[in-house]
Amino acid sequence: MLEPLRQGLPPTDPSGVAGSASCALPARYEAVGGARQFTRSTLERWELSDRFDDVALVVSELVTNALRHALPSDPPREFQDPP
């Protein structure tokens, strides 16, 4: 769905964008905590610690939704007719 939008965009190095930060997260739900920790340290570095609660809520929701919708679901089970 978003592929046509991405085709026209040049690759961007996040470290070259002012006011941005990024980190790689594993495809596990435990990564949500790591995302919050990264958010806390980034906001502290930017002297925005007072915004942590609001930003952490958004980050947690985004990471959780990304994992929920990107991880493969359980494989379909083959059901047998009862005897």
PDB file with SEQRES, HELIX, SHEET and CRYST1 records, atoms N, CA, C and O in Angstrom:
SEQRES   1 A   83  MET LEU GLU PRO LEU ARG GLN GLY LEU PRO PRO THR ASP          
SEQRES   2 A   83  PRO SER GLY VAL ALA GLY SER ALA SER CYS ALA LEU PRO          
SEQRES   3 A   83  ALA ARG TYR GLU ALA VAL GLY GLY ALA ARG GLN PHE THR          
SEQRES   4 A   83  ARG SER THR LEU GLU ARG TRP GLU LEU SER ASP ARG PHE          
SEQRES   5 A   83  ASP ASP VAL ALA LEU VAL VAL SER GLU LEU VAL THR ASN          
SEQRES   6 A   83  ALA LEU ARG HIS ALA LEU PRO SER ASP PRO PRO ARG GLU          
SEQRES   7 A   83  PHE GLN ASP PRO PRO                                          
HELIX    1 AA1 GLU A    3  GLN A    7  1                                   5    
HELIX    2 AA2 PRO A   14  GLY A   16  5                                   3    
HELIX    3 AA3 ALA A   31  ARG A   45  1                                  15    
HELIX    4 AA4 SER A   49  ARG A   51  5                                   3    
HELIX    5 AA5 PHE A   52  ALA A   70  1                                  19    
CRYST1    1.000    1.000    1.000  90.00  90.00  90.00 P 1           1          
ATOM      1  N   MET A   1       0.811  -1.188   0.000  1.00  0.00           N  
ATOM      2  CA  MET A   1       0.000   0.000   0.000  1.00  0.00           C  
ATOM      3  C   MET A   1       0.863   1.265   0.000  1.00  0.00           C  
ATOM      4  O   MET A   1       0.571   2.210  -0.733  1.00  0.00           O  
ATOM      5  N   LEU A   2       1.919   1.290   0.814  1.00  0.00           N  
ATOM      6  CA  LEU A   2       2.770   2.478   0.874  1.00  0.00           C  
ATOM      7  C   LEU A   2       3.925   2.435  -0.121  1.00  0.00           C  
ATOM      8  O   LEU A   2       4.655   3.416  -0.263  1.00  0.00           O  
ATOM      9  N   GLU A   3       4.097   1.322  -0.802  1.00  0.00           N  
ATOM     10  CA  GLU A   3       5.235   1.192  -1.713  1.00  0.00           C  
ATOM     11  C   GLU A   3       5.305   2.321  -2.740  1.00  0.00           C  
ATOM     12  O   GLU A   3       6.397   2.846  -2.959  1.00  0.00           O  
ATOM     13  N   PRO A   4       4.206   2.728  -3.385  1.00  0.00           N  
ATOM     14  CA  PRO A   4       4.318   3.848  -4.339  1.00  0.00           C  
ATOM     15  C   PRO A   4       4.839   5.124  -3.688  1.00  0.00           C  
ATOM     16  O   PRO A   4       5.538   5.905  -4.334  1.00  0.00           O  
ATOM     17  N   LEU A   5       4.510   5.343  -2.424  1.00  0.00           N  
ATOM     18  CA  LEU A   5       4.997   6.538  -1.737  1.00  0.00           C  
ATOM     19  C   LEU A   5       6.494   6.456  -1.488  1.00  0.00           C  
ATOM     20  O   LEU A   5       7.192   7.466  -1.583  1.00  0.00           O  
ATOM     21  N   ARG A   6       6.995   5.270  -1.171  1.00  0.00           N  
ATOM     22  CA  ARG A   6       8.412   5.106  -0.861  1.00  0.00           C  
ATOM     23  C   ARG A   6       9.294   5.199  -2.099  1.00  0.00           C  
ATOM     24  O   ARG A   6      10.458   5.586  -1.999  1.00  0.00           O  
ATOM     25  N   GLN A   7       8.765   4.855  -3.247  1.00  0.00           N  
ATOM     26  CA  GLN A   7       9.576   4.827  -4.460  1.00  0.00           C  
ATOM     27  C   GLN A   7      10.161   6.187  -4.795  1.00  0.00           C  
ATOM     28  O   GLN A   7      11.254   6.257  -5.358  1.00  0.00           O  
ATOM     29  N   GLY A   8       9.475   7.259  -4.471  1.00  0.00           N  
ATOM     30  CA  GLY A   8       9.951   8.587  -4.817  1.00  0.00           C  
ATOM     31  C   GLY A   8      10.822   9.235  -3.762  1.00  0.00           C  
ATOM     32  O   GLY A   8      11.282  10.360  -3.952  1.00  0.00           O  
ATOM     33  N   LEU A   9      11.059   8.551  -2.651  1.00  0.00           N  
ATOM     34  CA  LEU A   9      11.826   9.148  -1.564  1.00  0.00           C  
ATOM     35  C   LEU A   9      13.268   8.668  -1.581  1.00  0.00           C  
ATOM     36  O   LEU A   9      13.516   7.467  -1.695  1.00  0.00           O  
ATOM     37  N   PRO A  10      14.225   9.587  -1.469  1.00  0.00           N  
ATOM     38  CA  PRO A  10      15.626   9.163  -1.403  1.00  0.00           C  
ATOM     39  C   PRO A  10      15.911   8.552  -0.039  1.00  0.00           C  
ATOM     40  O   PRO A  10      15.254   8.903   0.941  1.00  0.00           O  
ATOM     41  N   PRO A  11      16.891   7.633   0.042  1.00  0.00           N  
ATOM     42  CA  PRO A  11      17.250   7.081   1.346  1.00  0.00           C  
ATOM     43  C   PRO A  11      17.754   8.190   2.263  1.00  0.00           C  
ATOM     44  O   PRO A  11      18.444   9.106   1.816  1.00  0.00           O  
ATOM     45  N   THR A  12      17.414   8.107   3.519  1.00  0.00           N  
ATOM     46  CA  THR A  12      17.806   9.128   4.484  1.00  0.00           C  
ATOM     47  C   THR A  12      18.604   8.495   5.605  1.00  0.00           C  
ATOM     48  O   THR A  12      18.209   7.467   6.156  1.00  0.00           O  
ATOM     49  N   ASP A  13      19.717   9.104   5.939  1.00  0.00           N  
ATOM     50  CA  ASP A  13      20.514   8.679   7.085  1.00  0.00           C  
ATOM     51  C   ASP A  13      19.966   9.408   8.302  1.00  0.00           C  
ATOM     52  O   ASP A  13      20.085  10.630   8.387  1.00  0.00           O  
ATOM     53  N   PRO A  14      19.354   8.670   9.269  1.00  0.00           N  
ATOM     54  CA  PRO A  14      18.747   9.351  10.421  1.00  0.00           C  
ATOM     55  C   PRO A  14      19.727  10.209  11.207  1.00  0.00           C  
ATOM     56  O   PRO A  14      19.322  11.200  11.815  1.00  0.00           O  
ATOM     57  N   SER A  15      21.007   9.851  11.207  1.00  0.00           N  
ATOM     58  CA  SER A  15      21.976  10.642  11.971  1.00  0.00           C  
ATOM     59  C   SER A  15      22.215  12.008  11.337  1.00  0.00           C  
ATOM     60  O   SER A  15      22.718  12.915  11.999  1.00  0.00           O  
ATOM     61  N   GLY A  16      21.859  12.165  10.060  1.00  0.00           N  
ATOM     62  CA  GLY A  16      22.052  13.437   9.384  1.00  0.00           C  
ATOM     63  C   GLY A  16      20.871  14.379   9.514  1.00  0.00           C  
ATOM     64  O   GLY A  16      20.940  15.522   9.063  1.00  0.00           O  
ATOM     65  N   VAL A  17      19.793  13.920  10.120  1.00  0.00           N  
ATOM     66  CA  VAL A  17      18.598  14.741  10.272  1.00  0.00           C  
ATOM     67  C   VAL A  17      18.619  15.376  11.657  1.00  0.00           C  
ATOM     68  O   VAL A  17      18.705  14.676  12.666  1.00  0.00           O  
ATOM     69  N   ALA A  18      18.541  16.690  11.701  1.00  0.00           N  
ATOM     70  CA  ALA A  18      18.562  17.390  12.987  1.00  0.00           C  
ATOM     71  C   ALA A  18      17.302  17.056  13.780  1.00  0.00           C  
ATOM     72  O   ALA A  18      16.201  17.009  13.231  1.00  0.00           O  
ATOM     73  N   GLY A  19      17.480  16.828  15.071  1.00  0.00           N  
ATOM     74  CA  GLY A  19      16.332  16.563  15.927  1.00  0.00           C  
ATOM     75  C   GLY A  19      15.713  15.201  15.731  1.00  0.00           C  
ATOM     76  O   GLY A  19      14.520  15.026  15.980  1.00  0.00           O  
ATOM     77  N   SER A  20      16.496  14.227  15.289  1.00  0.00           N  
ATOM     78  CA  SER A  20      15.957  12.880  15.138  1.00  0.00           C  
ATOM     79  C   SER A  20      16.872  11.887  15.833  1.00  0.00           C  
ATOM     80  O   SER A  20      18.053  12.156  16.055  1.00  0.00           O  
ATOM     81  N   ALA A  21      16.316  10.757  16.167  1.00  0.00           N  
ATOM     82  CA  ALA A  21      17.077   9.676  16.783  1.00  0.00           C  
ATOM     83  C   ALA A  21      16.444   8.370  16.344  1.00  0.00           C  
ATOM     84  O   ALA A  21      15.237   8.311  16.108  1.00  0.00           O  
ATOM     85  N   SER A  22      17.240   7.336  16.234  1.00  0.00           N  
ATOM     86  CA  SER A  22      16.694   6.034  15.857  1.00  0.00           C  
ATOM     87  C   SER A  22      17.478   4.935  16.553  1.00  0.00           C  
ATOM     88  O   SER A  22      18.622   5.128  16.963  1.00  0.00           O  
ATOM     89  N   CYS A  23      16.849   3.794  16.677  1.00  0.00           N  
ATOM     90  CA  CYS A  23      17.514   2.620  17.229  1.00  0.00           C  
ATOM     91  C   CYS A  23      16.881   1.386  16.605  1.00  0.00           C  
ATOM     92  O   CYS A  23      15.714   1.399  16.213  1.00  0.00           O  
ATOM     93  N   ALA A  24      17.661   0.330  16.520  1.00  0.00           N  
ATOM     94  CA  ALA A  24      17.157  -0.945  16.008  1.00  0.00           C  
ATOM     95  C   ALA A  24      16.560  -1.724  17.174  1.00  0.00           C  
ATOM     96  O   ALA A  24      17.126  -1.755  18.267  1.00  0.00           O  
ATOM     97  N   LEU A  25      15.431  -2.341  16.937  1.00  0.00           N  
ATOM     98  CA  LEU A  25      14.758  -3.122  17.969  1.00  0.00           C  
ATOM     99  C   LEU A  25      14.506  -4.532  17.454  1.00  0.00           C  
ATOM    100  O   LEU A  25      14.201  -4.715  16.276  1.00  0.00           O  
ATOM    101  N   PRO A  26      14.630  -5.532  18.327  1.00  0.00           N  
ATOM    102  CA  PRO A  26      14.315  -6.897  17.897  1.00  0.00           C  
ATOM    103  C   PRO A  26      12.809  -7.057  17.705  1.00  0.00           C  
ATOM    104  O   PRO A  26      12.021  -6.315  18.291  1.00  0.00           O  
ATOM    105  N   ALA A  27      12.423  -8.004  16.905  1.00  0.00           N  
ATOM    106  CA  ALA A  27      11.001  -8.249  16.632  1.00  0.00           C  
ATOM    107  C   ALA A  27      10.396  -9.104  17.740  1.00  0.00           C  
ATOM    108  O   ALA A  27       9.942 -10.224  17.503  1.00  0.00           O  
ATOM    109  N   ARG A  28      10.399  -8.558  18.948  1.00  0.00           N  
ATOM    110  CA  ARG A  28       9.822  -9.225  20.122  1.00  0.00           C  
ATOM    111  C   ARG A  28       9.106  -8.164  20.947  1.00  0.00           C  
ATOM    112  O   ARG A  28       9.492  -6.995  20.942  1.00  0.00           O  
ATOM    113  N   TYR A  29       8.069  -8.577  21.649  1.00  0.00           N  
ATOM    114  CA  TYR A  29       7.312  -7.613  22.450  1.00  0.00           C  
ATOM    115  C   TYR A  29       8.142  -7.014  23.578  1.00  0.00           C  
ATOM    116  O   TYR A  29       7.823  -5.926  24.058  1.00  0.00           O  
ATOM    117  N   GLU A  30       9.194  -7.693  24.012  1.00  0.00           N  
ATOM    118  CA  GLU A  30      10.081  -7.132  25.031  1.00  0.00           C  
ATOM    119  C   GLU A  30      10.783  -5.873  24.524  1.00  0.00           C  
ATOM    120  O   GLU A  30      11.307  -5.096  25.322  1.00  0.00           O  
ATOM    121  N   ALA A  31      10.800  -5.666  23.228  1.00  0.00           N  
ATOM    122  CA  ALA A  31      11.448  -4.495  22.636  1.00  0.00           C  
ATOM    123  C   ALA A  31      10.747  -3.197  23.024  1.00  0.00           C  
ATOM    124  O   ALA A  31      11.347  -2.125  22.940  1.00  0.00           O  
ATOM    125  N   VAL A  32       9.497  -3.278  23.444  1.00  0.00           N  
ATOM    126  CA  VAL A  32       8.769  -2.065  23.833  1.00  0.00           C  
ATOM    127  C   VAL A  32       9.482  -1.386  25.001  1.00  0.00           C  
ATOM    128  O   VAL A  32       9.608  -0.162  25.025  1.00  0.00           O  
ATOM    129  N   GLY A  33       9.946  -2.174  25.965  1.00  0.00           N  
ATOM    130  CA  GLY A  33      10.691  -1.608  27.095  1.00  0.00           C  
ATOM    131  C   GLY A  33      11.984  -0.958  26.645  1.00  0.00           C  
ATOM    132  O   GLY A  33      12.348   0.109  27.138  1.00  0.00           O  
ATOM    133  N   GLY A  34      12.685  -1.596  25.708  1.00  0.00           N  
ATOM    134  CA  GLY A  34      13.910  -1.014  25.167  1.00  0.00           C  
ATOM    135  C   GLY A  34      13.642   0.287  24.435  1.00  0.00           C  
ATOM    136  O   GLY A  34      14.442   1.221  24.494  1.00  0.00           O  
ATOM    137  N   ALA A  35      12.512   0.344  23.745  1.00  0.00           N  
ATOM    138  CA  ALA A  35      12.141   1.582  23.046  1.00  0.00           C  
ATOM    139  C   ALA A  35      11.880   2.706  24.042  1.00  0.00           C  
ATOM    140  O   ALA A  35      12.251   3.855  23.802  1.00  0.00           O  
ATOM    141  N   ARG A  36      11.240   2.369  25.159  1.00  0.00           N  
ATOM    142  CA  ARG A  36      10.998   3.392  26.188  1.00  0.00           C  
ATOM    143  C   ARG A  36      12.308   3.866  26.814  1.00  0.00           C  
ATOM    144  O   ARG A  36      12.476   5.056  27.079  1.00  0.00           O  
ATOM    145  N   GLN A  37      13.238   2.936  27.053  1.00  0.00           N  
ATOM    146  CA  GLN A  37      14.540   3.321  27.614  1.00  0.00           C  
ATOM    147  C   GLN A  37      15.294   4.230  26.648  1.00  0.00           C  
ATOM    148  O   GLN A  37      15.888   5.227  27.059  1.00  0.00           O  
ATOM    149  N   PHE A  38      15.267   3.880  25.363  1.00  0.00           N  
ATOM    150  CA  PHE A  38      15.917   4.709  24.351  1.00  0.00           C  
ATOM    151  C   PHE A  38      15.267   6.096  24.311  1.00  0.00           C  
ATOM    152  O   PHE A  38      15.956   7.109  24.188  1.00  0.00           O  
ATOM    153  N   THR A  39      13.951   6.129  24.416  1.00  0.00           N  
ATOM    154  CA  THR A  39      13.224   7.400  24.424  1.00  0.00           C  
ATOM    155  C   THR A  39      13.630   8.251  25.618  1.00  0.00           C  
ATOM    156  O   THR A  39      13.860   9.453  25.481  1.00  0.00           O  
ATOM    157  N   ARG A  40      13.717   7.626  26.789  1.00  0.00           N  
ATOM    158  CA  ARG A  40      14.100   8.369  27.995  1.00  0.00           C  
ATOM    159  C   ARG A  40      15.494   8.976  27.833  1.00  0.00           C  
ATOM    160  O   ARG A  40      15.688  10.160  28.105  1.00  0.00           O  
ATOM    161  N   SER A  41      16.468   8.169  27.391  1.00  0.00           N  
ATOM    162  CA  SER A  41      17.838   8.688  27.271  1.00  0.00           C  
ATOM    163  C   SER A  41      17.931   9.767  26.195  1.00  0.00           C  
ATOM    164  O   SER A  41      18.680  10.733  26.346  1.00  0.00           O  
ATOM    165  N   THR A  42      17.176   9.607  25.112  1.00  0.00           N  
ATOM    166  CA  THR A  42      17.188  10.616  24.050  1.00  0.00           C  
ATOM    167  C   THR A  42      16.585  11.930  24.545  1.00  0.00           C  
ATOM    168  O   THR A  42      17.145  13.001  24.309  1.00  0.00           O  
ATOM    169  N   LEU A  43      15.458  11.849  25.223  1.00  0.00           N  
ATOM    170  CA  LEU A  43      14.829  13.070  25.738  1.00  0.00           C  
ATOM    171  C   LEU A  43      15.702  13.746  26.791  1.00  0.00           C  
ATOM    172  O   LEU A  43      15.742  14.974  26.861  1.00  0.00           O  
ATOM    173  N   GLU A  44      16.398  12.964  27.606  1.00  0.00           N  
ATOM    174  CA  GLU A  44      17.326  13.562  28.577  1.00  0.00           C  
ATOM    175  C   GLU A  44      18.445  14.306  27.856  1.00  0.00           C  
ATOM    176  O   GLU A  44      18.817  15.412  28.246  1.00  0.00           O  
ATOM    177  N   ARG A  45      18.978  13.693  26.804  1.00  0.00           N  
ATOM    178  CA  ARG A  45      20.058  14.325  26.031  1.00  0.00           C  
ATOM    179  C   ARG A  45      19.574  15.621  25.381  1.00  0.00           C  
ATOM    180  O   ARG A  45      20.337  16.578  25.253  1.00  0.00           O  
ATOM    181  N   TRP A  46      18.326  15.646  24.978  1.00  0.00           N  
ATOM    182  CA  TRP A  46      17.745  16.829  24.346  1.00  0.00           C  
ATOM    183  C   TRP A  46      17.153  17.801  25.369  1.00  0.00           C  
ATOM    184  O   TRP A  46      16.543  18.804  24.998  1.00  0.00           O  
ATOM    185  N   GLU A  47      17.333  17.501  26.647  1.00  0.00           N  
ATOM    186  CA  GLU A  47      16.795  18.325  27.740  1.00  0.00           C  
ATOM    187  C   GLU A  47      15.274  18.474  27.648  1.00  0.00           C  
ATOM    188  O   GLU A  47      14.725  19.561  27.831  1.00  0.00           O  
ATOM    189  N   LEU A  48      14.616  17.360  27.360  1.00  0.00           N  
ATOM    190  CA  LEU A  48      13.155  17.327  27.256  1.00  0.00           C  
ATOM    191  C   LEU A  48      12.560  16.252  28.170  1.00  0.00           C  
ATOM    192  O   LEU A  48      11.510  15.686  27.868  1.00  0.00           O  
ATOM    193  N   SER A  49      13.230  15.979  29.276  1.00  0.00           N  
ATOM    194  CA  SER A  49      12.774  14.918  30.188  1.00  0.00           C  
ATOM    195  C   SER A  49      11.343  15.120  30.667  1.00  0.00           C  
ATOM    196  O   SER A  49      10.640  14.149  30.947  1.00  0.00           O  
ATOM    197  N   ASP A  50      10.914  16.357  30.763  1.00  0.00           N  
ATOM    198  CA  ASP A  50       9.562  16.628  31.252  1.00  0.00           C  
ATOM    199  C   ASP A  50       8.486  16.124  30.294  1.00  0.00           C  
ATOM    200  O   ASP A  50       7.320  16.047  30.682  1.00  0.00           O  
ATOM    201  N   ARG A  51       8.832  15.785  29.075  1.00  0.00           N  
ATOM    202  CA  ARG A  51       7.873  15.285  28.078  1.00  0.00           C  
ATOM    203  C   ARG A  51       7.856  13.761  28.010  1.00  0.00           C  
ATOM    204  O   ARG A  51       7.138  13.185  27.193  1.00  0.00           O  
ATOM    205  N   PHE A  52       8.648  13.101  28.870  1.00  0.00           N  
ATOM    206  CA  PHE A  52       8.812  11.647  28.754  1.00  0.00           C  
ATOM    207  C   PHE A  52       7.492  10.889  28.797  1.00  0.00           C  
ATOM    208  O   PHE A  52       7.259  10.035  27.942  1.00  0.00           O  
ATOM    209  N   ASP A  53       6.628  11.167  29.752  1.00  0.00           N  
ATOM    210  CA  ASP A  53       5.388  10.390  29.882  1.00  0.00           C  
ATOM    211  C   ASP A  53       4.565  10.410  28.599  1.00  0.00           C  
ATOM    212  O   ASP A  53       4.084   9.370  28.150  1.00  0.00           O  
ATOM    213  N   ASP A  54       4.403  11.577  28.016  1.00  0.00           N  
ATOM    214  CA  ASP A  54       3.613  11.690  26.785  1.00  0.00           C  
ATOM    215  C   ASP A  54       4.288  10.978  25.618  1.00  0.00           C  
ATOM    216  O   ASP A  54       3.649  10.224  24.883  1.00  0.00           O  
ATOM    217  N   VAL A  55       5.586  11.225  25.456  1.00  0.00           N  
ATOM    218  CA  VAL A  55       6.310  10.640  24.327  1.00  0.00           C  
ATOM    219  C   VAL A  55       6.422   9.128  24.493  1.00  0.00           C  
ATOM    220  O   VAL A  55       6.293   8.392  23.515  1.00  0.00           O  
ATOM    221  N   ALA A  56       6.659   8.653  25.712  1.00  0.00           N  
ATOM    222  CA  ALA A  56       6.779   7.212  25.953  1.00  0.00           C  
ATOM    223  C   ALA A  56       5.479   6.487  25.630  1.00  0.00           C  
ATOM    224  O   ALA A  56       5.505   5.369  25.116  1.00  0.00           O  
ATOM    225  N   LEU A  57       4.352   7.107  25.923  1.00  0.00           N  
ATOM    226  CA  LEU A  57       3.065   6.502  25.587  1.00  0.00           C  
ATOM    227  C   LEU A  57       2.936   6.322  24.074  1.00  0.00           C  
ATOM    228  O   LEU A  57       2.527   5.260  23.605  1.00  0.00           O  
ATOM    229  N   VAL A  58       3.281   7.349  23.324  1.00  0.00           N  
ATOM    230  CA  VAL A  58       3.198   7.276  21.861  1.00  0.00           C  
ATOM    231  C   VAL A  58       4.173   6.231  21.323  1.00  0.00           C  
ATOM    232  O   VAL A  58       3.804   5.421  20.473  1.00  0.00           O  
ATOM    233  N   VAL A  59       5.410   6.242  21.809  1.00  0.00           N  
ATOM    234  CA  VAL A  59       6.417   5.279  21.352  1.00  0.00           C  
ATOM    235  C   VAL A  59       5.961   3.855  21.660  1.00  0.00           C  
ATOM    236  O   VAL A  59       6.064   2.976  20.805  1.00  0.00           O  
ATOM    237  N   SER A  60       5.461   3.621  22.865  1.00  0.00           N  
ATOM    238  CA  SER A  60       4.990   2.283  23.246  1.00  0.00           C  
ATOM    239  C   SER A  60       3.877   1.806  22.320  1.00  0.00           C  
ATOM    240  O   SER A  60       3.882   0.657  21.878  1.00  0.00           O  
ATOM    241  N   GLU A  61       2.933   2.678  22.031  1.00  0.00           N  
ATOM    242  CA  GLU A  61       1.828   2.315  21.139  1.00  0.00           C  
ATOM    243  C   GLU A  61       2.325   2.011  19.728  1.00  0.00           C  
ATOM    244  O   GLU A  61       1.900   1.033  19.114  1.00  0.00           O  
ATOM    245  N   LEU A  62       3.224   2.848  19.218  1.00  0.00           N  
ATOM    246  CA  LEU A  62       3.734   2.636  17.860  1.00  0.00           C  
ATOM    247  C   LEU A  62       4.516   1.334  17.742  1.00  0.00           C  
ATOM    248  O   LEU A  62       4.327   0.580  16.787  1.00  0.00           O  
ATOM    249  N   VAL A  63       5.392   1.066  18.706  1.00  0.00           N  
ATOM    250  CA  VAL A  63       6.190  -0.166  18.655  1.00  0.00           C  
ATOM    251  C   VAL A  63       5.286  -1.384  18.822  1.00  0.00           C  
ATOM    252  O   VAL A  63       5.442  -2.371  18.104  1.00  0.00           O  
ATOM    253  N   THR A  64       4.352  -1.326  19.753  1.00  0.00           N  
ATOM    254  CA  THR A  64       3.430  -2.450  19.953  1.00  0.00           C  
ATOM    255  C   THR A  64       2.617  -2.721  18.695  1.00  0.00           C  
ATOM    256  O   THR A  64       2.476  -3.874  18.288  1.00  0.00           O  
ATOM    257  N   ASN A  65       2.083  -1.679  18.076  1.00  0.00           N  
ATOM    258  CA  ASN A  65       1.303  -1.860  16.847  1.00  0.00           C  
ATOM    259  C   ASN A  65       2.159  -2.397  15.714  1.00  0.00           C  
ATOM    260  O   ASN A  65       1.710  -3.251  14.949  1.00  0.00           O  
ATOM    261  N   ALA A  66       3.384  -1.906  15.597  1.00  0.00           N  
ATOM    262  CA  ALA A  66       4.277  -2.409  14.548  1.00  0.00           C  
ATOM    263  C   ALA A  66       4.530  -3.897  14.740  1.00  0.00           C  
ATOM    264  O   ALA A  66       4.498  -4.664  13.777  1.00  0.00           O  
ATOM    265  N   LEU A  67       4.780  -4.307  15.971  1.00  0.00           N  
ATOM    266  CA  LEU A  67       5.016  -5.727  16.239  1.00  0.00           C  
ATOM    267  C   LEU A  67       3.750  -6.545  16.020  1.00  0.00           C  
ATOM    268  O   LEU A  67       3.798  -7.618  15.419  1.00  0.00           O  
ATOM    269  N   ARG A  68       2.646  -6.055  16.494  1.00  0.00           N  
ATOM    270  CA  ARG A  68       1.385  -6.796  16.373  1.00  0.00           C  
ATOM    271  C   ARG A  68       1.021  -7.036  14.915  1.00  0.00           C  
ATOM    272  O   ARG A  68       0.533  -8.112  14.568  1.00  0.00           O  
ATOM    273  N   HIS A  69       1.249  -6.060  14.070  1.00  0.00           N  
ATOM    274  CA  HIS A  69       0.814  -6.172  12.681  1.00  0.00           C  
ATOM    275  C   HIS A  69       1.903  -6.650  11.734  1.00  0.00           C  
ATOM    276  O   HIS A  69       1.615  -6.976  10.583  1.00  0.00           O  
ATOM    277  N   ALA A  70       3.151  -6.699  12.195  1.00  0.00           N  
ATOM    278  CA  ALA A  70       4.241  -7.117  11.314  1.00  0.00           C  
ATOM    279  C   ALA A  70       4.692  -8.543  11.580  1.00  0.00           C  
ATOM    280  O   ALA A  70       5.176  -9.216  10.670  1.00  0.00           O  
ATOM    281  N   LEU A  71       4.542  -9.014  12.808  1.00  0.00           N  
ATOM    282  CA  LEU A  71       4.976 -10.371  13.121  1.00  0.00           C  
ATOM    283  C   LEU A  71       4.025 -11.369  12.483  1.00  0.00           C  
ATOM    284  O   LEU A  71       2.813 -11.157  12.448  1.00  0.00           O  
ATOM    285  N   PRO A  72       4.593 -12.465  11.975  1.00  0.00           N  
ATOM    286  CA  PRO A  72       3.710 -13.470  11.377  1.00  0.00           C  
ATOM    287  C   PRO A  72       2.814 -14.085  12.452  1.00  0.00           C  
ATOM    288  O   PRO A  72       3.231 -14.281  13.594  1.00  0.00           O  
ATOM    289  N   SER A  73       1.608 -14.376  12.070  1.00  0.00           N  
ATOM    290  CA  SER A  73       0.694 -15.013  13.017  1.00  0.00           C  
ATOM    291  C   SER A  73       1.001 -16.502  13.075  1.00  0.00           C  
ATOM    292  O   SER A  73       1.783 -17.018  12.277  1.00  0.00           O  
ATOM    293  N   ASP A  74       0.390 -17.170  14.009  1.00  0.00           N  
ATOM    294  CA  ASP A  74       0.587 -18.614  14.115  1.00  0.00           C  
ATOM    295  C   ASP A  74       0.172 -19.271  12.808  1.00  0.00           C  
ATOM    296  O   ASP A  74      -0.782 -18.836  12.164  1.00  0.00           O  
ATOM    297  N   PRO A  75       0.897 -20.331  12.414  1.00  0.00           N  
ATOM    298  CA  PRO A  75       0.510 -21.010  11.169  1.00  0.00           C  
ATOM    299  C   PRO A  75      -0.888 -21.616  11.313  1.00  0.00           C  
ATOM    300  O   PRO A  75      -1.287 -22.017  12.407  1.00  0.00           O  
ATOM    301  N   PRO A  76      -1.619 -21.681  10.219  1.00  0.00           N  
ATOM    302  CA  PRO A  76      -2.966 -22.254  10.303  1.00  0.00           C  
ATOM    303  C   PRO A  76      -2.894 -23.723  10.717  1.00  0.00           C  
ATOM    304  O   PRO A  76      -2.015 -24.466  10.279  1.00  0.00           O  
ATOM    305  N   ARG A  77      -3.812 -24.110  11.547  1.00  0.00           N  
ATOM    306  CA  ARG A  77      -3.855 -25.503  11.995  1.00  0.00           C  
ATOM    307  C   ARG A  77      -4.793 -26.285  11.092  1.00  0.00           C  
ATOM    308  O   ARG A  77      -5.798 -25.772  10.599  1.00  0.00           O  
ATOM    309  N   GLU A  78      -4.428 -27.538  10.896  1.00  0.00           N  
ATOM    310  CA  GLU A  78      -5.312 -28.416  10.132  1.00  0.00           C  
ATOM    311  C   GLU A  78      -6.234 -29.110  11.123  1.00  0.00           C  
ATOM    312  O   GLU A  78      -5.776 -29.807  12.028  1.00  0.00           O  
ATOM    313  N   PHE A  79      -7.503 -28.919  10.950  1.00  0.00           N  
ATOM    314  CA  PHE A  79      -8.476 -29.537  11.841  1.00  0.00           C  
ATOM    315  C   PHE A  79      -8.963 -30.835  11.217  1.00  0.00           C  
ATOM    316  O   PHE A  79      -9.193 -30.928  10.012  1.00  0.00           O  
ATOM    317  N   GLN A  80      -9.110 -31.825  12.074  1.00  0.00           N  
ATOM    318  CA  GLN A  80      -9.638 -33.108  11.617  1.00  0.00           C  
ATOM    319  C   GLN A  80     -11.094 -33.213  12.047  1.00  0.00           C  
ATOM    320  O   GLN A  80     -11.495 -32.682  13.083  1.00  0.00           O  
ATOM    321  N   ASP A  81     -11.859 -33.894  11.246  1.00  0.00           N  
ATOM    322  CA  ASP A  81     -13.247 -34.141  11.620  1.00  0.00           C  
ATOM    323  C   ASP A  81     -13.268 -35.021  12.861  1.00  0.00           C  
ATOM    324  O   ASP A  81     -12.462 -35.945  12.975  1.00  0.00           O  
ATOM    325  N   PRO A  82     -14.173 -34.750  13.787  1.00  0.00           N  
ATOM    326  CA  PRO A  82     -14.252 -35.613  14.969  1.00  0.00           C  
ATOM    327  C   PRO A  82     -14.668 -37.023  14.574  1.00  0.00           C  
ATOM    328  O   PRO A  82     -15.379 -37.217  13.588  1.00  0.00           O  
ATOM    329  N   PRO A  83     -14.219 -38.009  15.355  1.00  0.00           N  
ATOM    330  CA  PRO A  83     -14.575 -39.416  15.001  1.00  0.00           C  
ATOM    331  C   PRO A  83     -16.051 -39.692  15.147  1.00  0.00           C  
ATOM    332  O   PRO A  83     -16.498 -40.810  14.891  1.00  0.00           O  
TER     333      PRO A  83                                                      
END                                                                             
